[in-house]
Amino acid sequence: MKHIQVAANREEATCIIDYFLKKGFTSEDIYLLAYDKEWSHDLTDATHTKRYRTAEQGIFETAVNMLL
């Protein structure tokens, strides 16, 4: 089952990730999708989560595919 949360900023993202970890998810289960590559890299390093790579897709298509 997929659980998707949207965060407006770094603090909110960190709180959401902490919430998922407390609910029993592991850092290997949590992916972070961010518009800004540097922000995504910094936050995934800080929270030990995985970055969702958008290689050849646009950001919109990637987000839609994650929801499906």
Secondary structure, 3 states (H helix, E strand, C coil): CCCCCCCCCHHHHHHHHHHHHHCCCCCCCCEECCCCHHHHHHHHHHHCCEECCCCCCCHHHHHHHHHC
